[in-house]
Amino acid sequence: MNIELRQPVRAQTAQSKNRLEIVDVDIHPKNTLEDFRPYLSNRWWDYLQTYGRRSRHGFVDGYPFPKMTPIACRRDAWPPGGGGPGSDLGFMQEQHLDHYGIDFGVLNPLAPSGQGDQNAGLSAALAFAANECQLERWALRDKRLKASVVVPYEDAEASVQEIRRRAGDRNFVQVLMLSRTAEALGRKRYWPVYEAAVEAGLPIGIHAFGYSGWAMTNGGWPSFYIEEVTEHATSAQAVVTSMVMEGLFERYRDLKVVMIECGFGWLPALGWRLDKLWRKMRDEVPHVTRPPSEYIREHFYVSTQPMEEAEDPSHVLDAMRWIGFDRILFASDYPHWDFDDPVVAIPPALTEEQRRMIFAGNARTVYRLD
């Protein structure tokens, strides 16, 4: 396959001392079960060959993305030497890291990862293998790339073990969970995961998607993919609401949560609604001692991809101001089809300082990058 890279728009300024740093908080490496083989015991490798994985969406029989974007990726993202998008470090370096002058990139590996698998033992084994793969195939080969601690989040004990195994390794910069889980993410069954993350000094990254075993809408399964991707916002709202209302941040006051690939235009309205209802019903949740919007502004970060595009651009800026320019992180979603080019992804009306914060400064703080 002949792959032509777009002309490097930033090439003229890439070496400039005044160029903006870029930390991309959502890069998707593609690892396969074959890549996992060295890190799986014979028991689990044989199990996979005989029985395979058991998703919580038991009847899923296809890839949950539009077929005109195979594997949900850009058409130019297939490496010339073979393999799927995101599978070749050299090609990723050429097409993305070097091309845009990415200073750091946070890896968020999706399937296969074991997250949400019905078999708890297999889920833990796959999560361990996913983390080893991130190290050996990516982070140790390019110091710009930072790994996420993939955890089998439906098994809190196994998740804690995996977090503690990676604690202190600066190749890992966050604990990765997904937005659709078996129960609302504020429930106490997940609190040991958050406690271990705080102990390790790691934020929680919550990426859109996940197989929960439940329909993603209140009325059942959607008919169209456009409903699926739109639902990212509602699942993210449920995550934020649950975490705040269960009192999570009263218990873990140092916990930071990064909402990845969930958009952010919905967040101000959610904060307004929660504040209004809390003032009228706060006796139901005495453990929530402050207006919910205060917890949101203190503990949550959002990523720019996919950024909402309003007819009036000032509306997007209004949402960003409410959230806080110190709480917004740049994300490209490379190599997926809705990839955001850093050259044009951020509203041009932002000040130089705001751009520096979004492109790198905020991520450097929350991920402790140096």
Secondary structure, 3 states (H helix, E strand, C coil): CCCCCCCCCCHHHCCCCCCCCCEEEEECCCCCHHHHHHHCCHHHHHHHHHCCCCCCCCCCCCCCCCCCCHHHECHHHCCCCCCCCCCCHHHHHHHHHHHHCCCEEEECCCCCCCCCCCCHHHHHHHHHHHHHHHHHHHHCCCCCEEEEEECCCCCHHHHHHHHHHHCCCCCEEEEEEECCCCCCCCCHHHHHHHHHHHHHCCCEEEECCCCCCCCCECCECCCCHHHHHHHHHHHHHHHHHHHHHCCHHHHCCCCCEEEECCCCCCHHHHHHHHHHHHHHHHHHCCCCCCCHHHHHHHHEEEECCCCCCCCCHHHHHHHHHHHCHHHEECCCCECECCCCCCCCCCCCCCCHHHHHHHHHHHHHHHHCCC
